[in-house]
Amino acid sequence: MAGRRKVTADGGARAGQLAENLARVEQRIAGACRAAGRDRKEVTLIVVTKTYPASDVRLLAGLGVREVAENRDQEAAAKAADTADLPLSWHFVGQLQTNKARSVVRYADHVHSVDRLRLVAALSSAATAAGRQVGCLVQVALDAEAGDRGERGGVAPDAVPALADALAAAPGLRLDGLMTVAPLAGAYAGQPRAAFDRLTEISSRLRETHPAATMVSAGMSQDLDEAVAAGATHVRVGTAVLGVRPGLR
């Protein structure tokens, strides 16, 4: 399989490129932590490998990456199977259809995009059947009005407590925290720091009733610095590590 091929001269060049990119991202995270008075160990880098091959995942693992993410089940399932011999933790970060829950729970250790009760039920049933416990995050849509869902998935802030309670009570699932994507519309459009500060506020309130829900997943390549400053515990970085995706150049 492609992910298991011997590293060639080109593979060596790719490994060097990834190493340089990782070093730059690490410098950004470390700098943001220093500026915010935070310990670097408080922030976990998750590398989002969507559209890139399993061979890149294998190279990243060789460079010390342990947390990787995908946003489409078909691609994620194949890569996870191809790299099953590696010490990786897989995160599912995309919008998820209920009919994909059974596949996702086979490889994902965390699902960041839980945004409705039907999905909680589907994930719980699938995880229980698979004999697994899957960490879940409520996706918060900061562009949504009360009771609405966001343009890029997620629930409005007022719906977080009920959904979190349902997750915490669901067999096979574990409530780990909250996730957001900087919104493209609404009051926080173009203001990632303000959006991430708002997520941190919601997280603080959630921990009053669910103390173990400490994950705050926020920030991507373009705004990870603001996310770290606002208190994110996990940043999801793709382009800054792997390069501009094919089709986006």
C-alpha positions in Angstrom: 0.0 0.0 0.0 1.1 3.6 -0.7 1.5 4.4 3.0 4.0 1.5 3.5 6.3 2.1 0.5 10.0 2.5 1.2 11.0 6.1 1.5 12.8 7.1 -1.7 14.9 10.2 -2.5 11.7 12.1 -3.1 10.3 10.7 0.2 13.4 12.0 1.9 12.9 15.5 0.4 9.3 15.4 1.6 10.3 14.4 5.1 12.7 17.4 5.1 9.9 19.7 4.0 7.5 18.4 6.6 10.2 18.7 9.3 10.8 22.4 8.4 7.1 23.1 8.4 6.6 21.4 11.7 9.5 23.4 13.2 7.8 26.7 12.0 4.5 25.7 13.5 6.2 24.7 16.7 7.9 28.1 16.9 4.5 29.8 16.4 2.8 27.7 19.2 5.8 28.2 21.6 5.8 31.9 20.9 2.1 32.2 21.4 2.4 30.3 24.7 5.2 32.6 25.9 3.2 35.7 25.0 0.1 34.3 26.9 2.1 33.2 29.9 1.2 29.6 29.2 3.3 26.4 29.4 4.0 24.9 26.0 2.8 21.6 27.3 -0.7 22.9 27.7 -1.2 23.0 23.9 -1.5 19.8 21.7 -0.8 20.0 18.0 -3.2 18.0 15.8 -2.1 17.7 12.2 -5.0 17.6 9.7 -3.9 15.4 6.8 -6.9 15.7 4.6 -6.2 15.2 0.8 -2.6 14.1 1.6 -1.6 10.4 1.3 -0.9 7.9 4.1 2.7 8.1 3.2 2.7 11.7 4.6 1.1 10.4 7.8 3.9 7.9 8.0 6.5 10.5 7.6 4.8 12.8 10.2 4.8 9.9 12.7 8.6 9.5 12.1 9.0 13.2 12.9 7.2 12.7 16.3 3.6 13.6 15.4 1.1 11.5 17.4 -2.2 13.3 16.9 -3.7 13.4 13.4 -7.1 14.4 12.0 -9.4 14.0 9.0 -12.7 15.5 8.1 -14.1 12.8 5.7 -14.7 9.2 6.8 -13.9 7.5 3.6 -10.4 9.1 3.5 -9.9 8.8 7.3 -10.8 5.1 7.4 -8.4 4.2 4.6 -5.5 6.1 6.2 -6.1 4.8 9.6 -6.1 1.2 8.3 -2.9 1.8 6.3 -1.1 3.3 9.3 -2.5 1.0 12.0 1.0 -0.1 13.0 1.9 3.5 14.1 1.3 5.0 17.6 -1.3 7.5 16.4 -4.4 9.0 17.9 -7.0 9.8 15.2 -9.3 12.8 15.5 -12.4 13.2 13.3 -13.0 17.0 12.8 -15.5 17.3 10.0 -19.3 17.4 9.8 -20.5 13.8 10.4 -23.6 12.0 9.0 -25.2 9.6 11.4 -24.8 6.7 8.9 -21.0 7.1 9.1 -20.9 6.7 12.9 -20.2 3.0 12.8 -17.2 3.5 10.6 -15.8 6.5 12.5 -15.8 4.8 15.9 -13.6 2.0 14.6 -10.6 4.3 14.3 -11.4 7.7 15.8 -10.3 8.3 19.4 -12.0 11.7 19.4 -14.9 13.2 17.4 -14.7 17.0 17.5 -17.9 17.8 15.6 -20.9 16.5 17.7 -23.7 18.9 17.1 -27.1 17.1 17.5 -28.8 14.5 19.6 -29.3 12.1 16.7 -25.5 12.0 16.2 -25.0 11.3 19.9 -27.3 8.4 19.7 -25.7 7.0 16.6 -22.1 7.3 18.0 -23.2 5.8 21.3 -24.8 2.8 19.6 -21.8 2.3 17.3 -19.2 2.7 20.1 -21.0 0.3 22.4 -21.3 -2.3 19.6 -17.5 -1.9 18.9 -16.6 -2.2 22.6 -14.9 1.2 22.5 -15.1 4.5 24.4 -14.8 7.6 22.1 -14.0 11.0 23.4 -16.4 13.6 22.0 -16.5 17.4 21.8 -19.5 19.6 21.3 -19.0 21.8 18.3 -20.1 25.3 19.1 -21.3 27.6 16.3 -20.5 31.2 17.1 -22.3 32.4 14.0 -25.7 30.8 15.1 -28.5 32.4 16.9 -30.3 30.7 19.8 -31.5 27.3 18.8 -29.9 27.3 15.4 -27.0 25.4 13.8 -24.0 27.1 12.3 -23.1 27.5 8.6 -20.2 25.1 9.1 -21.9 22.9 11.6 -22.2 23.2 15.3 -24.8 24.3 17.8 -25.6 27.8 19.1 -24.1 28.4 22.6 -27.5 28.1 24.3 -27.7 24.5 23.1 -24.4 23.4 24.5 -25.4 22.4 28.1 -28.2 20.0 27.0 -26.0 18.4 24.3 -23.1 18.1 26.7 -25.4 16.4 29.3 -26.6 13.9 26.6 -23.0 13.1 25.6 -21.8 12.6 29.2 -24.7 10.2 29.8 -24.3 8.2 26.6 -22.7 4.7 26.8 -19.5 4.3 24.9 -18.9 8.1 24.7 -16.9 10.5 26.9 -17.5 14.2 27.0 -14.1 15.8 26.5 -14.9 19.4 25.8 -15.7 21.9 23.1 -14.7 22.7 19.6 -15.2 25.7 17.3 -14.2 27.1 13.9 -13.7 30.8 13.6 -17.0 31.9 11.9 -17.2 33.5 8.5 -20.4 35.4 9.4 -22.1 36.9 12.3 -20.8 39.1 15.2 -17.5 37.3 15.3 -16.7 37.2 11.6 -13.1 38.3 11.0 -12.5 38.4 14.8 -10.9 35.0 15.6 -9.5 36.1 19.0 -12.9 37.4 20.1 -14.5 34.1 18.9 -12.0 32.0 20.7 -12.4 34.1 23.9 -16.1 33.4 23.7 -15.5 29.6 23.4 -13.2 29.7 26.5 -16.0 31.4 28.4 -18.5 28.7 27.4 -15.9 26.1 28.3 -15.5 27.6 31.8 -19.2 27.3 32.4 -19.3 23.8 31.0 -16.6 22.7 33.5 -18.8 23.8 36.4 -21.1 20.8 35.7 -18.6 18.6 33.8 -15.1 19.2 35.3 -13.4 16.6 33.1 -14.5 18.4 29.9 -11.2 20.3 29.6 -10.5 20.1 25.9 -10.8 23.4 24.0 -10.2 22.6 20.3 -9.8 25.9 18.3 -7.5 27.4 15.8 -6.1 26.3 12.5 -3.2 27.4 10.3 -4.3 31.0 9.9 -5.4 31.7 13.5 -3.7 29.2 15.8 -1.8 32.1 17.5 -5.1 33.8 18.5 -6.5 30.4 19.7 -3.5 29.8 22.0 -3.8 33.3 23.4 -7.4 32.6 24.2 -6.7 29.4 26.0 -7.1 26.6 23.4 -5.8 23.2 24.5 -5.7 21.7 21.0 -5.0 23.4 17.7 -5.9 21.7 14.3 -3.2 22.6 11.7 -3.2 21.3 8.1 -1.8 23.7 5.5 1.0 25.2 7.6 2.4 21.7 8.1 1.5 19.9 4.8 1.4 22.7 2.4 -1.4 24.2 0.2 -3.8 21.4 -0.7 -4.1 20.2 -4.3 -6.8 22.1 -6.0 -6.4 25.2 -3.8 -3.2 26.5 -5.4 
